[in-house]
Amino acid sequence: MKVQIRINHQIKARELRVLTDDGENFGVISLEDAFRKAEELGLDLIEISPNAVPPVAKIMDYGKFQYREQKKDRDARAKSHRAETKSLQVKIGTGDKDLEIKANKASTFLKEGHRVKIDLFLPGRSKYFDFKFLEERLARILRLISAEYKVADPAKKSPKGLTIIIEKNTSQK
């Protein structure tokens, strides 16, 4: 939720700690004196930190202030890395070479910081095989994954068959 920035006559505090864009500090002055200084410089009075005691205001161009805030938000969004859940699907009869390829892909995803959902696809009657047998089949691919991981969600029955979710192990020993 964005905080509403108050400028000029929207500011209600009696005293403000006033700064300029150049870094000049006018100290704690009354609201009227702050307005006068802003008008002398031909700039706006912008309340930057309303919860401080006394509130902090800056004398600068409001358009320039908005531009800088938008730029900060844009940079923060660009730097944030959202972890996705990547999916891999294997079947009961998948060969060892194909399992190695899928395990390498899972390792890559884990190293990038993503979670990996591995589905053991069970067509037809194979859905009714013994649960231990199915878990062993799922463990085949887990043994081949080279990256360190931890099980985020243990093996469960799903509409497709058996599903397990793993993620990068962040705990250091």
N, C-alpha and C positions, 0 to 999 in steps of 0.2 A: 504494500500500500504506500503510495506516494504521499509525502508530507506536503501540505499546502504552504508554499513560500509566501510570506507577506512582504510587500514592498510599500515604500513611501507612507501614505496615510492609512494603510491597513495595519500598521504597527501600533500596538496599544501600550507597550511598556513605557514607564515614565523615564527610566534611565537605560542607556545602552552602552555596551563596550563597542566602540567604533574603530574600524580598521579601514584602510583603503586597499585598492587592488595592487598598489605598489608596495604594500607591506608597512605603510606608515600607520602608527597606532596613536589615535587621539585619546585613548583611555576611556574612562567612564564619564559620559556627558549626558545632559538631558536630551529628550527627544526633539525639542525645538531647536537646540544647538546643532544636533545631528542633521535635521532637515536643512538648516541654514548652510551648513558646510557642503551638503550634497548639492544644493542649488547653486552655490558659488562655483562649484566644480562642473556644474551642468550634468550631473550624473544622478543615479537612483540610489536610494537607501534600501538595502536588502537585508532582511532579518535572516541570518544564516543559522544561528543556534538559539531557537526560542526557549529551550528548556534550561539554558545556562542561567546563572544568577550573577550579575545582570545578563540579559540576553545579548548575544553578539550580533552586530550588524556590520555590513560592509558597504562602502560607498564605491559603486562601480556601475557600468552600463548593464541594464537588466538583460538585454539581448545577448551580450557576451557571456553573462552568467548562465543563461539557459543553454547556450551552445556548449559551454564547458561541462555542465551537468549531463547533457545528452551524450557527450563524448565519453565521459566517465562510465555511464551506463552501458554504452555500446562496447567499450573496452572490457568491462567486467563480464558482459555476456559472451564476448569472444573468447575470453580466457577460461570461462567455466566449462568443465567437461562433464557432460551428462553420461553416466554409465547406462548403456542399453543392455537388454537381455537378448543375446544372440541365440539362435536355435540351430541345433544339429539333429539330424534324424538318421538313425541306424536301424537295421533290421536284424532279426535273429540270425539269419544266414549270411550276414555281411562278411566278406573275406578279410583276412589279416591285413593285406596291403591297403584295402579301402579304409579299414579301421585306423591304420597309421595315418593316412591322409586326413581323415576327419579329426583325429587326435591332434595333429599338427595345427589344424585350423583352430581347434578349441584352445590350444596353447597360445596361439597368436592373439585370440580374443581376450584371454585372461591377462596376458602381458599388457594389452592396451587398457586394461581396467574394466572390461565389460563382464557381466555375468553370462554364463553359458547354460542354456537349457538343453539337455540331451534327451531326446525322445527315442525310446526303443519301440519302434513301430511293430505292432502285432496284428497281422492280417488274419481274419477268419477265426479258426478254432485255436490258434496259438494264444489267443487272449486268455484261455482257460488253463494254460500250463501252470505248473507249480511255481509259486512266487519266488522260492529260493533259486530255482533254475533260471528264471528271468533276471533276478538280481545278479546272478553270476555272469549272464550274458552282458549285462550293463557294465559290470566290473571290468570286463575285457577292454573296453575303450578307456575306462578311467585309469587303468594301469599304464596305458600308452601315453597319457598326457604328461608332457615334460615340465610344464610350469607348475609351481607350487599352488595348490588350491585347497579350499575347504568346502565342505558340502553345506550350501545355504539352505536347501530344502531336500530332505532325503527322498529316496525312491518311493513314488506313489503311483497307484493305478490312475490312468487318465483315459479319456475317450480313444486316444490313439494307441495306447498300450501302457508303457511304463515311463515315467518322467522323473528326472533328477535335475536339480539346479545347483551349479557350482560357481564359486567366485574366487577371486584372487585372495590368497592368504596374506593378510597385511600384518599379522602378529610376528614380531621378530623374536628369535630365540637368544 
